[in-house]
Structure formats: structure tokens, C-alpha cells
């Protein structure tokens, strides 16, 4: 029997593009713009985001709402969510030759959990089932700028987001500042450890997107295109509007 | 000489604090008689004046409902399933076992990381990975392993019938429940056998009478409690 996690140098025909950065860095916006561009170029894409496994998500949400999570259980339940997406979504898509776009990846766990005091070496063993990305981009934003972006137009910071479980400070904003500062330091170290590319997230959005696409383009050589969208062709020929069709039918 | 307290690096949230209690683990496969032994030890220790907390692999408040939901109607890869179990284990450890040890109580634990490693490994998660993950566990003061062979185990469990998970129904297909049970339990027993030395199990022969087993178990418990005020 194959023993998971398999460490063999398997060749997955897809591409895995990852964005990382602290809250408010604008990474999701950049990934969204990239996503639309790749689609318009005819590539088959799959999007996956942190903390979204249909099997695990409910438990994490419960733990957060009832404040049941400690540094270790926070770490483990997020690893379960990640594993579930890895085996049910990311790996199969890469095997099928699809471009997988991940909003946050293993580095988020490495940064956040280490900032909560979890051992770095142990974390790397824990996540050894992770597929190495084709490209990981870190949207680098200074702490002050990130705090301004996050707290602007937001009445309250979330308990775990502000690191209030760590007892750094009682006041949410003060705690957030300390916790995010720690996470930034972790990200800095991760960028050199894993060769993560950096984009200055204080540049104009369009400029960031230009740099991002440049990095992604290098990964696209030989990436398979999506099959032609037959439903779209049919609509064009028949003159039907297709307004009863679901999004997924049109994307096919 | 400093005593090694965890299998790996100490987990986040636990410092160098003193844990005056004792951690006693009863391990063994399904239906081998663990809960009978635990009931007897608990009563005996309480009568002798010890404060005892017992905890099994029942579900934690954090993950309990989630695991049950996930096990129903989902194809779960062994890595995700194990991380669910690991979260569950840690939650109970932090919530029940650790406070008891801090308070100087005897924590009597029905199954520990060894059952989780065995279950994960027979379902295809690598032994190395499982041991890395569970290296956050506190080393017990005694791990008492109730040892049995499949033939004797079958005699014990046929009365109550075969359980789906105890028969490995989730990963063994196309054979009768009986064959599936034998195959799964044989694999589990092999796992436990391989852990006796590396994890310092105290082996108690579970083919013996309850009376003999309890006498054997008591010796190991008494040794683990040495120097502890009742």
C-alpha cells in the first residue's frame, strides 16, 4: 500500500500558484485579477482559499466562535482543513493539468502558528504532505500600512485575528499590532527559506498586477489550456441568452 | 539529569512547569477489556485515597461533532482523518488530562497516541509522519498494554457483534465482516507489537482471567505511583 504522505518526486502536470501576505496586503485582489486574466487566456483554473474545506470548516468556525482554540488546537484543525483540500481538491486538479490558484498556502500556517509559539521544525514535518508550489508570491506591506488598511472601516477586530488568545495585550488593537508584527517577521524568514518571490504591496494595483503576471508567465510554458467552452459556442450559434444556466455550466 | 517529558519538542502552551500528577495509560485493541480494567483501577485508587480523572477516546467538545459528521458519507483521506483525531486528542489532553496532572491527580487514560498511530498506519498514513505529529504527547508514567491474539479476541467480541470501524469497514472492502474484522485486528495487533519496545509498554496478558489481569495491572500502577502522596 502507498503510504501517505508520498515523498516520491511525482510529476503533476498542473501549476500551483500561491499568494501570501498578512491581512490587508491586497493579495486576494491581486489573485482575483490574475484569475480573470488566466481564464481570458483560456487556461483551466481552480481557486482554493484558506480555511474552506466543507468537511472541516464547520469545526474551525465553532472553535473560533466559542473560543475553544489554543495555539496547538488552532494549528491542528487548520492542518486538517488544509489536508482535506490538498487531497480532495488541489492534488486532483494538479493531476488533471489545471492551474490551481491558492489564496494563502502552507506559509500562512508556518507564519501564524510560529507566531503562536508552535515549534517551526515540527510544523514542517506536520505539513510534509504539502505539494510544493510552482510559484509563491508574498505581497509585502509594512506593519503600519497593514494596520491602517485593516482597521479602516472595521468596527471590531476578530478575536483570533488580533491574537487575543495569546494574552499579548488586553486591548484588541494593541494585541493586533504585536501579533501582526510577529507574523511579519515570520514571513520575512519564510521568504528566504522557501524562495518566495516578493511584490511591494504599496505600489499601485496595476503595477503590482504587471509584476505578478510577469512571474506567472514564466510558469505557463506547456501548461494545458482548457477545452473550448461548447456551451458558449452553442449560445452564440442559437442566439439564446442562457440566463437559466448556472455559472459552472458557462465556465466549463 | 533532566527527565524527558515529551516524545518531541514540548508543545506550544506548556512550559517547564511541574506536573505533580501521574499519567497512566491503558492501551490495547477493541474489546480486549480496557474499560473493565479502568473501572477496577479507578475504584481501587479512589478507595486508597487518590484523586482520579479518567478519560477515554470519546469526543472532545471542540472536534467531536465535526468528526462524526466527517466520518458519515465522506471519502476521507487518512491524513485529514488523522489530523481530526490529533486535534481531538490534543483538545482532550489540554482540557482534561493536563489540568488533572497540574493538580496532582492520577489521570487514567483509556487509549493514547498509540491507538491513533496504529489506526492511521493501517489506513495508509506513514508511520514516520504519524510519529512526528504525535511527538507533542506527554510521555506517560506507565503505558499498560493489554496483549491478546486474534483467536482469543474473537471469542471475546463475537458475543456483542462486530462493529463497522472495529472491522476496518471504511478501508477493507469486498470481504465478509468476519474476515474484515480478522484482517483489521491482525494489522492493529501487529502495530501494537511493534510499539512495545520503542514506547516502553508494560505488557499484561489479556488471555488471563480478569482477576489475574487486575493483579498484573496493579503492579504496574503501583510502580508508577511510587513516591506520590495519596
Interface residues (C-beta under 8 A of the other chain):
Chain A: X1 X2 X3 X4 X5 X53 X55 X56 X58 X59 X62 X63 X68 X69 X70 X71 X72 X73 X75 X76 X77 X79 X80 X83 X84 X86 X87 X88 X113 X116 X117 X118 X119 X121 X122 X125 X126 X128 X129
Chain B: X8 X9 X11 X12 X13 X61 X62 X63 X65 X66 X69 X70 X74 X75 X76 X77 X78 X79 X80 X83 X84 X86 X87 X90 X91 X94 X124 X125 X126 X127 X129 X132 X133 X135 X136
